[in-house]
Amino acid sequence: MSRLTAPPPYPESHHLLTGRNVLVTAAAGTGIGFSVAKRCMEEGAQLLISDIHQRRLTEAADLLEKELGVRPHQKLCNVTLQDEVDALFVAAGETLGRVDVVINNAGLGGTANVIEMSDDQWSAVLDVTLNGTFRMTRASMQAMRDAGGVIINNASVMGWRAQKGQAHYAAAKAGVMALTRCAALEAVDMGIRINAVAPSLAMHPFLAKVTTDELLAELTSKEAYGRAAEVWEVANVMVFLASDYSTYMTGETVSVSSQRA
C-alpha cells in the first residue's frame, strides 16, 4: 500500500473534551457514531450513548468499557418518536447532570430511483435523517438554553452533490445542512454553537455489507487519496467542533472529504 492510500496513524488523545458531558445518537455498530463515541471518551468526556437497537447498544457499551476501562451510560432511543427523544434527555440529566455536547448521528439510507420510489421509502429516510435531527436539535437547544453547549449534526456531501438512486437521502442531508444554518443563528444568544460535518465516503463493515463492490470502487476512485476515510477521521472533526478550538464557528457544514473538485 502506498503512502498515498495508507491511512495515517490513529491519533493520541489531547484531552480536548475533559470535563465535558457528551450525548451521541446512533452510537452502536461499526460506523461514525461508535467511533465518535470512542474518540470523545479518549479525549476525556463523560458519555451517554443511544441507539435504536438494544443488543447493539449494550455491545457498544461493553466494547468501550473493555477498550477504555470506563463504561458509558446508555439509553435506547428512536429519534422518530418524540416521547423517546424526551426520555433520552431526562436520562441525560439523571446520568450526566448536564449536557455540554450533543452529536446527532442518526440517519437512514437506501437506494431507489425517483420514478420507482414509494412514499414510504421517501418518508422513512426523511423521518430518521432530517426529522430525527430536527427533534434532537430542538431538544438539545431546550436542554442547553441556560448553560450553553455544542450541537454537531452528521450531514453528507450528498447534500451538495448528485448520485442516482439517492434523491431521498440527498434531500434529507441537504435539509440537515439548512437546519444547521438556521438553528445556529437562533442559538447564538443562548451560547449554543451548532455545526455539521459532511463526510464523503467513510468505510466500515456495515457499509461494505449493504453496498456493492462496484459502487464502492467507483466512489473510492473519486477520492484524492485513493481510499475511503477511516470512520475515526470523521470523528476527529466532530471532536474539533465539540472542543474550544472551534469557538468562532457556528452554522457551518465542514466537508470531511478528499473528493476532487
N, C-alpha and C positions, 0 to 999 in steps of 0.2 A: 504493500500500500504506500503510495507516495505521500510526501508531507502535505501536499495539497488536499488529499482526500482523507487523511487520517484525522480523527477527532483530537482536539487538544487534551491535555491532562485535566482531570477533574480538579476544580479549584479548592483551595483550602478556605476555611472559614475566616472572615474578617470581623465577626461579631457585629454585623450591621443591624441586627434586629434584637439585640439583647434588651430585655425588659419589655418587649412588645408582645401583645396578645393577638394572635392571628387566627382567622377562620378561613378555611379553604373548602369550597364545594367540589363535588365530583373528584374526590381525592383518592379513591380506590383504583385498583388496576395498575397498569404499567405506563400510563401516559403522563402528560404535563402536570395534572393535578397531584399525583403522588410525588412526582419529582419536586414540585414547588413546595409541597408539604415538608419533604425531607430537607430541602435547602433552607427553608425558614427555621426549622429546628436546629440545623447545623449552625445557623447564624445567630442562635440564641433565643429564638422566640418560644413562647408557650403556645401550644397549638390545640385547636379544635378542628377535627376533620369531619366532613359529612359526605354522604353518598346515598344513592337510591337503593343500593344492594347491601343488605346487612352482612352477608357472609364475606363479601369482598371488602367491606369496610372494616370488619374485625380482622381480616387477614392483613390489611394495610397497617392497622394499628399494631398488630403483632410484629410485622416486619420492621416497622420504625423503632419499636421498643428493642428488638433484637439488635438492630444495627447501631442505634444511638444511645441505648441504655435508659431512655425515658419514654414512657408511654403517653401518646397524645390522648386528649379527650376525644370522644366520638359521639355523633348523633345522626341517626337516619333522617334523611330529608329528600323529598321530591319537590323540586323547585317549581313545578307546575301547580302546586297546591298551596294556597296562601296560608292555610292553617299550619302546614308543616314548616313553612318559612318562619312564621311567627314563633312556633315551638323551638326552632333552631336558635333563634336569638334569645329566647328565655333560657335555653340550655347554656348558651354562651355567657349570659350574665351570671348564671349559677356556678359555672366551672371556671371561667376566666376572670370574672369580676367586671371587666370592661372589654370592649373590642377595639383594638387600635387599627387593625388591618383586616380587610375582607378581600379575598381573592375569588372572583366569580368565574369558575372554570367549567361549570356545567354546560354541556352542549350536545346536540344530536345531529348526526349527518345522515346521508342516504344518497342514492343515485336514481334519478328519474328525469327524463326529458319532459319539458313543459307540456307538450302535446298529449302526453300519456299520464301526467301526474294527477293523482286524485286529490280532492280537498283534504282528505285525511292525511295523506303524505305531506302536503304543504303545511297543514296546521300542526302536525306533530313536531316537525323541525322548528317551526316558528315559536311554538309554545315553550319548548325547552330552551332553545338557544337565545331567543330575543325576549319573550315574555318572562322567562325564568330569570334572566339577567336584570330585567326591569324590577321584578318583585324583590330580588335580593338587593339591588341598588337602593330601592325605596326604603326597605327595612334597615339597611346599613346606615343610611342618612338619618333615619329616625333614631337609631341607637347611638349615633356619633354626634348628634347636633349640639350637645352641650360641651363635650370634651375634644371634639375634632377627631380626625383619623384619615385613613387612606383606603380607597377602594380601587381595585385593579380588575378590569374586565378582560376576558380572553376573547379577542376577535379573530381575524384571519385575513391574510392577503386576498382571500376570495371576496372580501368586502369591497375591494378595488378592481379585481381582475375577473375575467370571464372564463368559465370552463363548462363544457357541455355536461348536462345532467345534474348541475349544481345550483339551479336557479333558487330553490328554496333555502339552501344553506348560505349562498352568497347574499341573498336578500336579508336573511337573519343577521349575518355578521356585519353587513353594512348598517343595519339598524342598531347593532351594538355600538358601532363607532359613533353614530349620530346621537344615541342616548348618552354616551360618554361625554361628548362635547357639551350638550345642553345641560345635563345634570351637573357637570363640573362648574358651570357658571353659577347655577343656583346654590351650589355648596360652598362657594368661596367664603361667604360671610359666616359660615358655620365652622370654618377652619378645617374643612374636609377637602382633600385632593382626590380627584377621580381621573384615572388614566387607563389606557388599554394597551395590550400588545397584539400584534398581528403576525403570527408565525406563518411561514410558507409551508415547509414540509419538515415535520419532526417525527422521526422514526421510533416506533415502539411495537412490541409484538402484536397488540390488538389491531393496530393499523395494518400491519402486514397480513393479518388473518382476513380482514374484510376488504382488502384492495388487491387487485390483480398485479402480478409481477410486471406485466406490460405497462400498466398505468404508473406504477412506482418508478419504473425505469424512465418513462417519459418525464415525470415530474422531477426526478433527480437530475436529468440532463439539463434542466433549466437553471439549476443552482450553480453559482460561480465556483463553489468549492468542489463540485462534482460529488457531493454527498448530501444526505439529509442532515438536518440539525439533530444533535442529541437533545432529548427532552430537557435535560438539565441546563442546556444552553439557553432555552426559552425561559426556564425557571429563574436563571440568573438575572435576566432583565426584569422579571417581576420583583425579585428581591431588591434590585436597584430602585425600582419605582416605589417600593414599600419603605425604603430607607430615607435617611436625611440627606442623601446625595442627590435627591431629585425634588427638593422643596420648592423650586420655582416652576415645576411642571404640573399643569392640570389641563384636562380636556384634550390631551394628546393621545394619539394612537401611534405606538412605536413599532415599526416594522422589524421583525426578527427574522431576517431573510438574507440570502445571498443571491436572490434571483437577478438575472441580467435584466437591464432596462429594456 
